[in-house]
């Protein structure tokens, strides 16, 4: 979809969506992180959540859907209805494209949690590849199979805007979602060379040590997840979705990304990734 307007000389941010995919473990929960390949133009070598930019077709009004309506999501996300529909669709579509995990089900199972879809078959792979190369729309893929997007499986978490000093900018809405029963993520999207489940409480130290380079929104989001401790805590967390736009500044002779609360972080260094 179109980039948002920005001051002259500043790149307009493109709307995007990303999903913090969670699973329960004995110690609490883990989040899925993917390491971007070093050939990527944006944040090469950084650990990120699955996600990507919104496509024009993500706003398709015929997308099969359960859970909160696009109008309800618009109120939560602070957007118009069309953009809300597109963001939810992009979150689900991009997660499927990059991990094979599909936040969808048959409509009659809308009230259940124990739903298993085998998305690792060759037929599903053809559909996934068709979404990646844009030869197929998400509406087409789901409608043909009689499936619906389960918007109630998503939890709006935050909204981050890339600093104005960057040449490539994104206005990204973050969602949390639990791994659907019977599904397992696969590193199939081509944009990452590693996928790993990680205790969100360990991310800050791993990032500071240079073992897991990542952008501030990822570090902050993992810290917020860690504070929730469990999946139940994530479900009950109260979130205010307002745009957070860091700045790039010189701090003690080093280029740092500074968040509105004054915290500052180094730029990711791909060569530091293991």
N, C-alpha and C positions, 0 to 999 in steps of 0.2 A: 504494500500500500504506500501511498505518497509520504514523503518525508515531511516532518513538521517544519513550520517556518522558523527561521533563526535570523539574528542580526546579520547585516552585510559582512561577508568575509568569514562567517562561521557556518560550518556544515550543519544542515538540518538533520536531527536524529530520526532514524527509521524505526517505526514501531516493531517491537519484538516481544517474544514470550519465552520463558524458560521454566522448567519444572524441577523442583527438588524432590526426587524420587526417594521414598523412605521405606525401610523394612525393619520389623522388630527383631531384636536380638536379646540375649539374656541380660546384657548390661544396659539395655535401653532401646537404642535404635541406631541404624546406620543410614548414610545418605550416599547416593551414587554420584561419583565424580568422574569426568572424562578428560583426558589430557589431549588438547588440540595438537594436531600434527604441526611440525615446524614450518611447513610451507604455507600455512594459513596467513591471510593478510591481516587478520585481526587477532590479537592475543595469541600468537604462536607459542606452543609449549605450555600454555597455562591450563590449569585444571578448572573445568567449568561444569555447570549442570547442563543436561540436554536442553536444546532450545534453538531458536533461530528467528529470522525476520518473518513478519506477517506477509502472506501472499494475498493478492487481490481476491482470489477465490475463497479465502478463509471466511469472508463476510457473506458467503452464500446463504440466503434465507431458507433454502431447502435442506440444509444440513439436519439430519435426524438427531434428536436431542432429548435428554431427560434432565431433571434437576432444575435448579434456578433458571429462570428465563433469561434471554439476553437483556431484557429491560432491567431485571433484578441485578444482573452482573454489571450493567452500566452504572448503577448506583454504587456498587461496591468498588469498582475499578476507577470511577471518576471519569468516564468517557461517555460518548453517545452510544446508542444501541448497536449500530453497525460495527463500531470498533470493538465493543465488548464481545460481540459474537465472533469477530475475527480473532481476537486475542485468545479466547477459550479454544477455538478451533486450532489455532497455530500451536498452542501449548500441547494439545493432544496429538496433533499431526507430527510435529517436530520430535516429540518423545518417541513416537512409533518409528519415524524415519531413522533416528539415530540409535535406538536401543532395541527395537522390535517389541517393546511393551506398549500395549494398546489399552487406553482408558475408555473402553467401550464394551457393550454387551448387547444381548438380545433385549428388546424393549420390555417383554413380559417379566424379565428378571430384574427390573429396575429397583426393587426394594431389597434385593439380596446382596450379600458380600461375597459368598462362596461361588464365584463364577470363573470358569477356566476357559481360556481361548488358546489354542495352539497356533501361534503366529509364526512358527519356525518352518512351516511347510513350504514347498516350492511355489504353490499357488499364492500364498501370502507374500512370499518373497517377490514375486512378479508385481504384485500390487504395491509393495513397499518401494521397489525400484522405480515404479511408475510415478509414485509420489515424489521421489527424489528428483527425477528428471522432468517433472511437471507434465508428463504425458497423461496423467490421470489426476482427477480431483479427489479430495477427501470425501466429498459428498457422494461421488460416484462409487467409490470403494465401499463405503459403509452401506449405502442404500442397496447395492447389488447383493450384499450379504445379509440384509435385514437387521443391521446393527445400529445402535444409537450411541452418540457421545454421552458419557456419564459426567455431566458437568458438576454433579454433586460430589464427585470424587476429588475435585480440585478445591484447594483452599488458597484464596488470595493472600499473598504474603507481603510484598513490597513492590516499589517501582523505582528504578534507578536510571538516570540519564548520564550518558558518557560526557566527560568534561568537554567544554567548548574548545579547548586547545587541541583536541584530537581531530584528525582529518576524517576518520570514520566514526560516526556517532550512532548510538542506538538509544531508544527510549524503551526500556525493557520492564515488563511486568513479570514478577516472580510469583510462582505458584508452588504449593506443597501438595504432594499426592502420595498415597501409600501404594506400594507394589500390589497389583491385583493378584488374588490367589491363583496359583498354578502357572504364573508367568515368571520368566527370568530374563533379565536384560542381556542383550548380545551387542558386541561392538561392531555394528554393521554399517554405520552411516558414512564412513570414509573420511570424516573430519577429525577423528580421534585415533590415536595409536594405542590407547590404554583406557580401560574402564575399571574402576575399583570401588567397592563398598568401603566407606570410611566412617569411623566414629566422629561425628561433628565436633566433639570436644577436643579432638586431637589436631584439628586443622590449623588453628592459629600457630601452634608451635612448629608444625611441619612447614608452614608457609614462612615463618620467621627464620627457620634454619635453611631455607632455600631448597628444601626437598620437594615442596609442592608449590611452585609459583602460581599465583592466581591474582585476579583483580579484586579490589576492595569489596565489591558487592558480594562476592563469593565468600570471602573471609567473614564479613559481617553477618551474612545469612547463616553460615554454619555456627557462629557464636550464638546467634539467636535461637537456632534449633537446639544447641547444646543446653541452653538455659531452660528449655522446655522439658528436657530429660527423657520424655517418653512420647510415643505417638499420641497418647491421650492428651498429654500436655500441649502438643502441636494443635490438636483439634480444638482445644479450649482457649488457645492464645487469642487475645484481642489485638487486631491489627488495624492500623490506620493507613490507608493506601494514599500516600502523597508523594510527589516526585522528589527524589533525592539526587542532587547534582553535585558531585565532587569538583574540585579544582586541581589543576596541576601547578605546583609552586616549587620554588627553591627553598629547601629546609636544611640549614646547616651545610650548604654547599652540595646538596644532593637533590635531584629531581624527585619529588614525592607527589602522590595523589592524596589530597586533603579532603576529608568529608566535612559536611556542614557542622558537625559537632567538634571539629578540631583534631580528630584523630588523623594520622597520616601513615601512608603505606608506600613501599617501594614499587616501582614499575616491575612487572614480571620479567624475569630474565630466562628465556628459553634454555640457554646453555646450562642453567642450574638444575634443570629437571633430570631425574635419574634415568 
